[in-house]
């Protein structure tokens, strides 16, 4: 696998030319401890995992000033295993999960509401129409801090469709932020992955989640 540091520096430079302040979350779910440590040593601070087992293993082994992101669907019964280890949750997609976070967390958790902008049956998350009422319902949940919205775009090379998806999330974020809710400043947008993060950045992403394009994968190394 190629060295991470030059790829990270090039990616950061390109994103900074689009707009400043975009955080790159290195999705390390397909690589092991050594490759993840290489990412941190290359200057990457934000790491994303989508399984409790992977998160717990790496959280205990990786050395450095790391900001931990949980980016996958989180089962309510698994909240107690991960909630004390993460700084951001990118997949708040139901009230029962918010209730479990409220019950289990010792401090406020930065949460992104998952929005199914494209309306695909294969994707979870709220419809855009459901989001305002859901966020308002969280006002008494002092352990759930809604920092922004997250979406996953369709798996397509149709740039117009990708842009429409990301723009839809940006428009919704502005709508929510205009409410000036203390529990939900909603200033951030988590959108864009390895194949579409540049388009997402151009449409206003503040966090991009990049895996194989940045850190590769163990299966890639074995080929």
C-alpha positions in Angstrom: 0.0 0.0 0.0 1.2 3.5 -0.7 2.4 5.8 2.0 -0.4 7.8 3.7 1.4 11.0 4.4 1.8 12.4 0.8 -1.8 11.3 0.0 -3.1 13.1 3.1 -1.1 16.2 2.4 -2.3 16.4 -1.2 -5.9 15.7 -0.2 -5.8 18.4 2.6 -4.3 20.9 0.2 -7.0 20.2 -2.5 -9.8 20.5 0.0 -8.4 23.7 1.5 -8.5 25.3 -1.9 -12.3 24.5 -2.1 -12.9 26.0 1.3 -11.1 26.1 4.6 -11.9 24.1 7.7 -12.9 20.7 6.1 -12.0 17.9 8.4 -10.8 14.6 6.9 -12.0 11.6 8.8 -9.8 8.6 7.8 -12.1 5.6 7.8 -9.9 2.8 9.1 -12.4 0.0 9.2 -10.6 -2.0 6.5 -7.1 -1.7 7.9 -5.3 -2.9 11.0 -3.5 -1.3 13.9 -0.2 -0.7 12.1 -1.8 1.1 9.1 -4.0 3.1 11.4 -1.1 4.2 13.5 0.7 5.2 10.3 -2.3 7.4 9.5 -2.0 9.1 12.9 1.8 9.5 12.5 1.1 11.1 9.1 -0.8 13.9 10.8 -4.4 12.6 10.6 -6.3 13.3 13.8 -9.8 12.1 12.9 -10.4 8.4 12.7 -13.7 6.7 11.8 -14.8 3.2 12.6 -18.1 1.5 11.9 -18.0 -1.5 14.2 -17.9 -1.6 18.0 -15.2 -4.3 17.9 -12.9 -2.4 15.6 -13.4 0.8 17.6 -12.6 -0.8 20.9 -9.5 -2.6 19.6 -8.0 0.5 18.0 -9.0 2.9 20.7 -6.9 0.8 23.1 -3.9 0.5 20.9 -3.5 3.7 18.8 -1.2 6.3 20.3 -1.6 10.0 19.6 -4.1 12.9 19.9 -7.0 11.2 18.1 -10.6 12.4 17.6 -12.8 9.2 17.3 -15.8 9.0 15.1 -18.4 6.3 14.9 -19.7 6.3 11.4 -21.8 3.1 11.1 -25.3 2.1 12.2 -25.2 1.8 15.9 -27.5 -0.8 17.6 -29.1 0.5 20.8 -27.7 -2.5 22.7 -24.2 -1.6 21.7 -24.3 2.0 22.8 -22.9 1.2 26.2 -19.8 -0.3 24.6 -18.8 2.6 22.4 -20.4 5.8 23.8 -17.6 6.6 26.2 -14.9 6.1 23.5 -16.2 8.4 20.8 -16.2 12.1 20.2 -18.6 12.1 17.3 -21.5 9.9 16.2 -22.4 10.3 12.5 -25.5 8.1 12.5 -28.2 9.2 14.9 -31.2 7.8 13.0 -33.9 7.2 15.5 -35.4 8.3 18.9 -34.6 5.0 20.6 -30.9 5.5 19.9 -31.0 9.1 21.3 -32.7 7.7 24.5 -30.0 5.1 24.9 -27.3 7.7 24.5 -29.0 9.9 27.0 -29.1 7.0 29.4 -25.5 5.8 28.9 -23.3 8.8 28.2 -21.3 10.6 30.9 -20.8 13.7 28.8 -22.5 15.3 25.8 -21.9 13.5 22.5 -21.5 15.4 19.3 -24.1 13.9 17.0 -24.9 14.1 13.3 -28.5 13.3 12.4 -28.6 10.8 9.5 -30.7 12.0 6.6 -31.8 9.9 3.7 -31.8 12.8 1.2 -31.9 10.5 -1.9 -34.9 8.6 -0.5 -33.3 5.2 -1.4 -34.9 2.2 0.3 -31.5 0.7 1.0 -30.4 3.6 3.2 -31.5 4.4 6.7 -32.1 7.8 8.1 -34.8 10.4 8.4 -36.4 12.1 5.4 -35.7 15.8 5.1 -39.2 16.5 6.2 -38.9 14.6 9.4 -35.7 16.2 10.6 -36.8 19.5 12.2 -39.4 17.9 14.4 -37.0 15.1 15.4 -34.3 17.6 16.4 -36.8 19.7 18.3 -37.8 16.6 20.3 -34.2 16.3 21.5 -34.2 19.6 23.4 -34.2 18.0 26.8 -31.5 15.4 26.0 -28.5 17.0 27.5 -26.2 14.2 26.4 -27.1 14.6 22.7 -25.5 17.6 21.1 -26.6 18.0 17.5 -23.7 19.4 15.7 -24.9 18.8 12.2 -26.4 16.5 9.5 -25.0 13.5 7.7 -26.0 11.8 4.4 -24.7 9.0 2.2 -25.1 9.8 -1.5 -26.2 7.3 -4.1 -23.5 5.0 -5.5 -23.4 6.6 -8.9 -21.2 8.5 -11.3 -24.0 10.9 -12.1 -22.5 14.2 -10.9 -25.8 16.1 -11.1 -27.5 13.6 -8.8 -24.6 13.7 -6.3 -24.6 17.5 -6.3 -28.4 17.6 -5.8 -28.1 15.2 -2.8 -25.4 17.2 -1.1 -27.1 20.5 -1.9 -30.3 19.1 -0.4 -28.5 18.4 2.9 -26.8 21.8 2.9 -30.2 23.5 2.4 -31.6 21.5 5.3 -28.7 22.4 7.5 -29.2 26.1 7.0 -32.8 25.7 7.8 -32.1 24.0 11.1 -29.3 26.3 12.0 -31.6 29.3 11.5 -33.7 28.1 14.5 -30.7 28.9 16.8 -31.5 25.9 19.1 -29.0 25.7 21.9 -29.0 21.9 21.8 -28.7 21.8 18.0 -26.4 24.5 16.5 -26.3 22.3 13.4 -23.3 24.0 11.8 -21.6 20.9 10.4 -22.1 18.7 7.4 -20.7 15.1 7.2 -21.0 14.1 3.6 -18.7 12.7 0.9 -16.6 9.5 0.8 -13.7 8.2 -1.3 -15.5 8.4 -4.6 -17.3 11.7 -4.2 -15.7 13.8 -1.4 -14.5 16.6 -3.7 -18.1 17.1 -5.0 -19.3 17.1 -1.4 -16.7 19.6 -0.4 -17.8 21.9 -3.2 -21.4 21.7 -1.9 -20.4 22.6 1.6 -19.2 19.5 3.5 -17.2 20.3 6.7 -16.4 16.6 7.4 -15.5 14.1 4.6 -15.2 10.4 5.4 -12.4 8.9 3.3 -11.3 5.3 3.6 -9.7 3.4 0.7 -8.7 6.5 -1.2 -6.6 7.6 1.8 -5.5 4.6 3.9 -6.2 1.7 1.4 -7.4 -1.7 2.6 -5.8 -4.9 3.9 -7.4 -6.9 1.1 -5.8 -4.4 -1.4 -2.4 -5.1 0.1 -2.8 -8.8 -0.2 -3.5 -8.7 -4.0 
